[in-house]
Amino acid sequence: MRKEKPVNVLYLPAKLINGGVAGIVGVTCVFPIDLAKTRLQNQRSGQQIYRNMMDCLIKTVRSEGYFGMYRGAAVNLTLVTPEKAIKLAANDFLRHRLSNDGGKLTVLKEMMAGCGAGMCQVVITTPMEMLKIQLQDAGRLVAQQRVMPSLVPCLQMGNTIAVQSRSYNAPSLVRPSAMQIARELLATKGVTGLYRGLGATLMRDIPFSVVYFPLFAHLNQLGQRSLGDTTVPFYWSFLAGCAAGSTAAVAVNPCDVIKTRLQSLSKGANEETYSGVVDCISKILRKEGPGAFLKGAGCRALVIAPLFGIAQVMYLIGVGEFVLGNTTFDLYSA
């Protein structure tokens, strides 16, 4: 049986490269669906602009053009490299440390490794999602104002509500960039402004990793060629990543809704604001019912399934090892 590689100076950088490449490829493929997910989750009862994912994408293309579906992609692609690299490499590193001489991990230890990976990634995930959500949701607010002119969007930071400049919300808007939003947050709230919704992000990412990584490991193991050959075909790793990713995504979707609402700075005049996780849960339950926590669940499953399927394939075929000259890049033996 093939032994697990030691985590050495060469091996860990290779894993970081693998995670980065995996994130870039995956995000590029599924970003439009992620944009639809964000806009659907931010809709309130009685103010629906989009009926479903396809309606959202069609209306986005009509009003904002094809590249409107990739609004916010630049910041995501910039930060997804360290985010995915940290997440996948941390899980790999912790699994190695928790195993005994490369032996098989118990489910509890697999969950512990996933928990650690989820905690590590929020350093990058929180500011990345904070900026991405503002850019993704801008089109919804413009469409809402066009359909319902009386609903004037405004920007909330902390306890202060102010009608924002044309660059954020007006129909004739010059859309904000990630740098503009980041500078405004840093100027008004400091570094903590970029980490708004950190608690909700932890509440989402830790359970996700606890579910995803052990489930993927066991599903992937089912694809081993034989008892004497523990290698897994790349297509099986892709399917295992899709199945584990979609399962974990739906399981933590309520937390994702809460995180999205808390991190959305721009709101319509009639859209409520939240002081924290508990306040957000209470208001959603009271005004929209339990079903609101499943908003965007289908989109999120469609985003996460191929994202992690692609990510695991790119990660497991060893692009980083190939780049660093540590192994031969061979897709068919992956």
SEDRENGU-539730 format. One record per residue (C-alpha): residue in three letters; x, y, z. Coordinates in steps of 0.5 Angstrom, whole numbers, plus 500, padded with zeros to 3 digits. Layout:
<nodes>
<node resn="Ala" u="X" v="Y" w="Z"/>
...
</nodes>
This chain:
<nodes>
<node resn="Met" u="500" v="500" w="500"/>
<node resn="Arg" u="503" v="507" w="498"/>
<node resn="Lys" u="505" v="511" w="504"/>
<node resn="Glu" u="503" v="518" w="505"/>
<node resn="Lys" u="508" v="523" w="503"/>
<node resn="Pro" u="511" v="527" w="509"/>
<node resn="Val" u="510" v="534" w="510"/>
<node resn="Asn" u="516" v="537" w="508"/>
<node resn="Val" u="519" v="544" w="506"/>
<node resn="Leu" u="518" v="542" w="499"/>
<node resn="Tyr" u="511" v="539" w="500"/>
<node resn="Leu" u="507" v="544" w="503"/>
<node resn="Pro" u="509" v="549" w="498"/>
<node resn="Ala" u="506" v="544" w="493"/>
<node resn="Lys" u="500" v="544" w="496"/>
<node resn="Leu" u="499" v="551" w="497"/>
<node resn="Ile" u="500" v="552" w="489"/>
<node resn="Asn" u="495" v="546" w="488"/>
<node resn="Gly" u="490" v="549" w="493"/>
<node resn="Gly" u="491" v="556" w="489"/>
<node resn="Val" u="490" v="553" w="482"/>
<node resn="Ala" u="484" v="549" w="484"/>
<node resn="Gly" u="481" v="555" w="487"/>
<node resn="Ile" u="482" v="560" w="481"/>
<node resn="Val" u="480" v="554" w="476"/>
<node resn="Gly" u="473" v="553" w="480"/>
<node resn="Val" u="471" v="560" w="481"/>
<node resn="Thr" u="472" v="562" w="474"/>
<node resn="Cys" u="467" v="556" w="472"/>
<node resn="Val" u="462" v="557" w="477"/>
<node resn="Phe" u="462" v="565" w="479"/>
<node resn="Pro" u="455" v="567" w="475"/>
<node resn="Ile" u="451" v="562" w="479"/>
<node resn="Asp" u="455" v="565" w="486"/>
<node resn="Leu" u="452" v="572" w="484"/>
<node resn="Ala" u="445" v="569" w="483"/>
<node resn="Lys" u="446" v="566" w="490"/>
<node resn="Thr" u="448" v="572" w="493"/>
<node resn="Arg" u="442" v="576" w="490"/>
<node resn="Leu" u="437" v="571" w="491"/>
<node resn="Gln" u="439" v="571" w="499"/>
<node resn="Asn" u="439" v="578" w="499"/>
<node resn="Gln" u="432" v="579" w="497"/>
<node resn="Arg" u="426" v="580" w="502"/>
<node resn="Ser" u="419" v="578" w="502"/>
<node resn="Gly" u="415" v="583" w="497"/>
<node resn="Gln" u="421" v="586" w="494"/>
<node resn="Gln" u="423" v="580" w="489"/>
<node resn="Ile" u="426" v="582" w="483"/>
<node resn="Tyr" u="428" v="575" w="481"/>
<node resn="Arg" u="424" v="569" w="481"/>
<node resn="Asn" u="430" v="564" w="481"/>
<node resn="Met" u="437" v="563" w="479"/>
<node resn="Met" u="435" v="563" w="471"/>
<node resn="Asp" u="431" v="569" w="472"/>
<node resn="Cys" u="437" v="572" w="476"/>
<node resn="Leu" u="442" v="570" w="470"/>
<node resn="Ile" u="438" v="572" w="464"/>
<node resn="Lys" u="436" v="579" w="468"/>
<node resn="Thr" u="443" v="580" w="469"/>
<node resn="Val" u="445" v="579" w="462"/>
<node resn="Arg" u="440" v="584" w="459"/>
<node resn="Ser" u="441" v="589" w="464"/>
<node resn="Glu" u="449" v="589" w="466"/>
<node resn="Gly" u="451" v="585" w="460"/>
<node resn="Tyr" u="455" v="578" w="460"/>
<node resn="Phe" u="461" v="581" w="464"/>
<node resn="Gly" u="455" v="583" w="469"/>
<node resn="Met" u="455" v="576" w="471"/>
<node resn="Tyr" u="462" v="576" w="473"/>
<node resn="Arg" u="461" v="583" w="478"/>
<node resn="Gly" u="466" v="582" w="484"/>
<node resn="Ala" u="470" v="576" w="480"/>
<node resn="Ala" u="476" v="580" w="480"/>
<node resn="Val" u="477" v="580" w="488"/>
<node resn="Asn" u="474" v="573" w="489"/>
<node resn="Leu" u="480" v="571" w="484"/>
<node resn="Thr" u="485" v="575" w="487"/>
<node resn="Leu" u="484" v="572" w="494"/>
<node resn="Val" u="481" v="565" w="493"/>
<node resn="Thr" u="488" v="563" w="491"/>
<node resn="Pro" u="490" v="564" w="498"/>
<node resn="Glu" u="484" v="562" w="501"/>
<node resn="Lys" u="483" v="555" w="498"/>
<node resn="Ala" u="491" v="554" w="499"/>
<node resn="Ile" u="490" v="555" w="506"/>
<node resn="Lys" u="484" v="551" w="507"/>
<node resn="Leu" u="486" v="545" w="503"/>
<node resn="Ala" u="493" v="545" w="505"/>
<node resn="Ala" u="491" v="546" w="512"/>
<node resn="Asn" u="486" v="540" w="512"/>
<node resn="Asp" u="492" v="536" w="509"/>
<node resn="Phe" u="497" v="538" w="514"/>
<node resn="Leu" u="492" v="537" w="520"/>
<node resn="Arg" u="490" v="530" w="517"/>
<node resn="His" u="498" v="528" w="517"/>
<node resn="Arg" u="499" v="531" w="524"/>
<node resn="Leu" u="493" v="527" w="527"/>
<node resn="Ser" u="495" v="520" w="523"/>
<node resn="Asn" u="500" v="515" w="526"/>
<node resn="Asp" u="505" v="514" w="522"/>
<node resn="Gly" u="501" v="515" w="516"/>
<node resn="Gly" u="495" v="510" w="518"/>
<node resn="Lys" u="488" v="511" w="517"/>
<node resn="Leu" u="484" v="517" w="521"/>
<node resn="Thr" u="478" v="516" w="525"/>
<node resn="Val" u="472" v="520" w="523"/>
<node resn="Leu" u="473" v="524" w="529"/>
<node resn="Lys" u="480" v="526" w="527"/>
<node resn="Glu" u="478" v="527" w="520"/>
<node resn="Met" u="473" v="532" w="523"/>
<node resn="Met" u="478" v="535" w="527"/>
<node resn="Ala" u="482" v="537" w="521"/>
<node resn="Gly" u="476" v="539" w="517"/>
<node resn="Cys" u="475" v="544" w="523"/>
<node resn="Gly" u="482" v="547" w="524"/>
<node resn="Ala" u="482" v="548" w="516"/>
<node resn="Gly" u="475" v="552" w="517"/>
<node resn="Met" u="478" v="556" w="522"/>
<node resn="Cys" u="484" v="558" w="518"/>
<node resn="Gln" u="481" v="560" w="512"/>
<node resn="Val" u="477" v="565" w="515"/>
<node resn="Val" u="483" v="570" w="515"/>
<node resn="Ile" u="482" v="571" w="508"/>
<node resn="Thr" u="475" v="568" w="507"/>
<node resn="Thr" u="471" v="574" w="511"/>
<node resn="Pro" u="474" v="580" w="507"/>
<node resn="Met" u="474" v="577" w="501"/>
<node resn="Glu" u="466" v="575" w="502"/>
<node resn="Met" u="465" v="582" w="505"/>
<node resn="Leu" u="468" v="586" w="498"/>
<node resn="Lys" u="465" v="581" w="493"/>
<node resn="Ile" u="458" v="581" w="496"/>
<node resn="Gln" u="458" v="589" w="495"/>
<node resn="Leu" u="460" v="588" w="488"/>
<node resn="Gln" u="455" v="582" w="487"/>
<node resn="Asp" u="449" v="585" w="490"/>
<node resn="Ala" u="450" v="592" w="487"/>
<node resn="Gly" u="446" v="590" w="481"/>
<node resn="Arg" u="440" v="588" w="485"/>
<node resn="Leu" u="439" v="594" w="488"/>
<node resn="Val" u="439" v="598" w="482"/>
<node resn="Ala" u="434" v="593" w="479"/>
<node resn="Gln" u="430" v="594" w="485"/>
<node resn="Gln" u="430" v="602" w="484"/>
<node resn="Arg" u="428" v="601" w="477"/>
<node resn="Val" u="422" v="597" w="479"/>
<node resn="Met" u="420" v="600" w="485"/>
<node resn="Pro" u="423" v="607" w="485"/>
<node resn="Ser" u="420" v="609" w="492"/>
<node resn="Leu" u="426" v="604" w="495"/>
<node resn="Val" u="432" v="608" w="495"/>
<node resn="Pro" u="438" v="604" w="497"/>
<node resn="Cys" u="442" v="606" w="502"/>
<node resn="Leu" u="449" v="604" w="506"/>
<node resn="Gln" u="449" v="602" w="513"/>
<node resn="Met" u="456" v="602" w="517"/>
<node resn="Gly" u="455" v="600" w="524"/>
<node resn="Asn" u="449" v="604" w="527"/>
<node resn="Thr" u="449" v="610" w="522"/>
<node resn="Ile" u="445" v="610" w="516"/>
<node resn="Ala" u="446" v="614" w="510"/>
<node resn="Val" u="444" v="615" w="503"/>
<node resn="Gln" u="450" v="613" w="499"/>
<node resn="Ser" u="453" v="617" w="493"/>
<node resn="Arg" u="451" v="615" w="486"/>
<node resn="Ser" u="457" v="611" w="485"/>
<node resn="Tyr" u="454" v="606" w="489"/>
<node resn="Asn" u="446" v="606" w="488"/>
<node resn="Ala" u="444" v="610" w="483"/>
<node resn="Pro" u="441" v="608" w="476"/>
<node resn="Ser" u="446" v="612" w="472"/>
<node resn="Leu" u="451" v="609" w="477"/>
<node resn="Val" u="459" v="609" w="476"/>
<node resn="Arg" u="460" v="602" w="480"/>
<node resn="Pro" u="464" v="602" w="486"/>
<node resn="Ser" u="471" v="598" w="485"/>
<node resn="Ala" u="473" v="593" w="491"/>
<node resn="Met" u="479" v="598" w="492"/>
<node resn="Gln" u="474" v="604" w="493"/>
<node resn="Ile" u="469" v="599" w="498"/>
<node resn="Ala" u="475" v="597" w="502"/>
<node resn="Arg" u="478" v="604" w="503"/>
<node resn="Glu" u="471" v="607" w="505"/>
<node resn="Leu" u="471" v="601" w="510"/>
<node resn="Leu" u="478" v="602" w="513"/>
<node resn="Ala" u="477" v="610" w="513"/>
<node resn="Thr" u="470" v="609" w="517"/>
<node resn="Lys" u="471" v="602" w="521"/>
<node resn="Gly" u="478" v="600" w="521"/>
<node resn="Val" u="481" v="593" w="519"/>
<node resn="Thr" u="475" v="591" w="523"/>
<node resn="Gly" u="470" v="593" w="518"/>
<node resn="Leu" u="473" v="588" w="513"/>
<node resn="Tyr" u="471" v="583" w="518"/>
<node resn="Arg" u="464" v="584" w="519"/>
<node resn="Gly" u="460" v="578" w="519"/>
<node resn="Leu" u="466" v="574" w="522"/>
<node resn="Gly" u="462" v="570" w="527"/>
<node resn="Ala" u="457" v="568" w="522"/>
<node resn="Thr" u="463" v="566" w="517"/>
<node resn="Leu" u="466" v="562" w="522"/>
<node resn="Met" u="459" v="559" w="524"/>
<node resn="Arg" u="458" v="557" w="516"/>
<node resn="Asp" u="465" v="555" w="514"/>
<node resn="Ile" u="467" v="550" w="520"/>
<node resn="Pro" u="461" v="546" w="520"/>
<node resn="Phe" u="462" v="546" w="512"/>
<node resn="Ser" u="469" v="543" w="513"/>
<node resn="Val" u="467" v="538" w="518"/>
<node resn="Val" u="462" v="535" w="514"/>
<node resn="Tyr" u="466" v="536" w="507"/>
<node resn="Phe" u="473" v="533" w="508"/>
<node resn="Pro" u="471" v="527" w="512"/>
<node resn="Leu" u="465" v="525" w="507"/>
<node resn="Phe" u="470" v="527" w="501"/>
<node resn="Ala" u="475" v="522" w="504"/>
<node resn="His" u="471" v="517" w="505"/>
<node resn="Leu" u="467" v="517" w="498"/>
<node resn="Asn" u="474" v="518" w="494"/>
<node resn="Gln" u="476" v="512" w="498"/>
<node resn="Leu" u="471" v="508" w="494"/>
<node resn="Gly" u="474" v="509" w="488"/>
<node resn="Gln" u="481" v="506" w="489"/>
<node resn="Arg" u="483" v="501" w="484"/>
<node resn="Ser" u="484" v="495" w="488"/>
<node resn="Leu" u="487" v="494" w="495"/>
<node resn="Gly" u="494" v="494" w="493"/>
<node resn="Asp" u="493" v="500" w="489"/>
<node resn="Thr" u="490" v="506" w="493"/>
<node resn="Thr" u="490" v="511" w="487"/>
<node resn="Val" u="484" v="514" w="485"/>
<node resn="Pro" u="482" v="516" w="478"/>
<node resn="Phe" u="481" v="523" w="477"/>
<node resn="Tyr" u="474" v="523" w="475"/>
<node resn="Trp" u="472" v="519" w="481"/>
<node resn="Ser" u="475" v="525" w="485"/>
<node resn="Phe" u="471" v="530" w="481"/>
<node resn="Leu" u="465" v="526" w="483"/>
<node resn="Ala" u="467" v="525" w="490"/>
<node resn="Gly" u="468" v="533" w="491"/>
<node resn="Cys" u="461" v="534" w="487"/>
<node resn="Ala" u="457" v="530" w="492"/>
<node resn="Ala" u="461" v="532" w="498"/>
<node resn="Gly" u="461" v="539" w="497"/>
<node resn="Ser" u="453" v="540" w="495"/>
<node resn="Thr" u="451" v="536" w="501"/>
<node resn="Ala" u="456" v="540" w="506"/>
<node resn="Ala" u="453" v="547" w="502"/>
<node resn="Val" u="446" v="545" w="503"/>
<node resn="Ala" u="447" v="543" w="510"/>
<node resn="Val" u="450" v="550" w="512"/>
<node resn="Asn" u="446" v="554" w="507"/>
<node resn="Pro" u="442" v="557" w="513"/>
<node resn="Cys" u="449" v="560" w="516"/>
<node resn="Asp" u="450" v="562" w="509"/>
<node resn="Val" u="444" v="566" w="509"/>
<node resn="Ile" u="446" v="570" w="515"/>
<node resn="Lys" u="453" v="571" w="513"/>
<node resn="Thr" u="450" v="574" w="507"/>
<node resn="Arg" u="445" v="579" w="510"/>
<node resn="Leu" u="450" v="581" w="515"/>
<node resn="Gln" u="456" v="583" w="510"/>
<node resn="Ser" u="451" v="587" w="506"/>
<node resn="Leu" u="452" v="594" w="507"/>
<node resn="Ser" u="448" v="597" w="501"/>
<node resn="Lys" u="440" v="596" w="503"/>
<node resn="Gly" u="434" v="598" w="500"/>
<node resn="Ala" u="430" v="603" w="504"/>
<node resn="Asn" u="425" v="598" w="507"/>
<node resn="Glu" u="430" v="593" w="508"/>
<node resn="Glu" u="432" v="591" w="515"/>
<node resn="Thr" u="439" v="592" w="518"/>
<node resn="Tyr" u="442" v="587" w="523"/>
<node resn="Ser" u="446" v="588" w="529"/>
<node resn="Gly" u="449" v="581" w="530"/>
<node resn="Val" u="447" v="574" w="528"/>
<node resn="Val" u="442" v="573" w="534"/>
<node resn="Asp" u="438" v="579" w="531"/>
<node resn="Cys" u="439" v="577" w="524"/>
<node resn="Ile" u="436" v="570" w="526"/>
<node resn="Ser" u="430" v="573" w="530"/>
<node resn="Lys" u="428" v="578" w="524"/>
<node resn="Ile" u="428" v="573" w="519"/>
<node resn="Leu" u="424" v="568" w="522"/>
<node resn="Arg" u="419" v="573" w="524"/>
<node resn="Lys" u="418" v="577" w="518"/>
<node resn="Glu" u="420" v="572" w="513"/>
<node resn="Gly" u="419" v="565" w="516"/>
<node resn="Pro" u="424" v="559" w="516"/>
<node resn="Gly" u="424" v="558" w="509"/>
<node resn="Ala" u="428" v="564" w="508"/>
<node resn="Phe" u="434" v="560" w="511"/>
<node resn="Leu" u="434" v="556" w="505"/>
<node resn="Lys" u="434" v="562" w="500"/>
<node resn="Gly" u="439" v="560" w="494"/>
<node resn="Ala" u="440" v="553" w="497"/>
<node resn="Gly" u="440" v="550" w="490"/>
<node resn="Cys" u="445" v="556" w="487"/>
<node resn="Arg" u="450" v="554" w="493"/>
<node resn="Ala" u="449" v="547" w="491"/>
<node resn="Leu" u="451" v="548" w="484"/>
<node resn="Val" u="456" v="553" w="486"/>
<node resn="Ile" u="460" v="548" w="491"/>
<node resn="Ala" u="459" v="542" w="487"/>
<node resn="Pro" u="463" v="543" w="481"/>
<node resn="Leu" u="467" v="548" w="485"/>
<node resn="Phe" u="470" v="543" w="490"/>
<node resn="Gly" u="470" v="537" w="485"/>
<node resn="Ile" u="474" v="541" w="480"/>
<node resn="Ala" u="478" v="544" w="486"/>
<node resn="Gln" u="480" v="537" w="489"/>
<node resn="Val" u="482" v="534" w="482"/>
<node resn="Met" u="487" v="540" w="481"/>
<node resn="Tyr" u="489" v="539" w="488"/>
<node resn="Leu" u="490" v="531" w="487"/>
<node resn="Ile" u="493" v="531" w="480"/>
<node resn="Gly" u="499" v="535" w="483"/>
<node resn="Val" u="500" v="541" w="479"/>
<node resn="Gly" u="504" v="544" w="485"/>
<node resn="Glu" u="509" v="538" w="485"/>
<node resn="Phe" u="510" v="538" w="478"/>
<node resn="Val" u="511" v="546" w="478"/>
<node resn="Leu" u="517" v="545" w="484"/>
<node resn="Gly" u="519" v="539" w="480"/>
<node resn="Asn" u="517" v="534" w="486"/>
<node resn="Thr" u="513" v="529" w="481"/>
<node resn="Thr" u="511" v="528" w="474"/>
<node resn="Phe" u="504" v="531" w="472"/>
<node resn="Asp" u="500" v="525" w="470"/>
<node resn="Leu" u="492" v="527" w="469"/>
<node resn="Tyr" u="491" v="519" w="468"/>
<node resn="Ser" u="494" v="516" w="474"/>
<node resn="Ala" u="491" v="522" w="478"/>
</nodes>
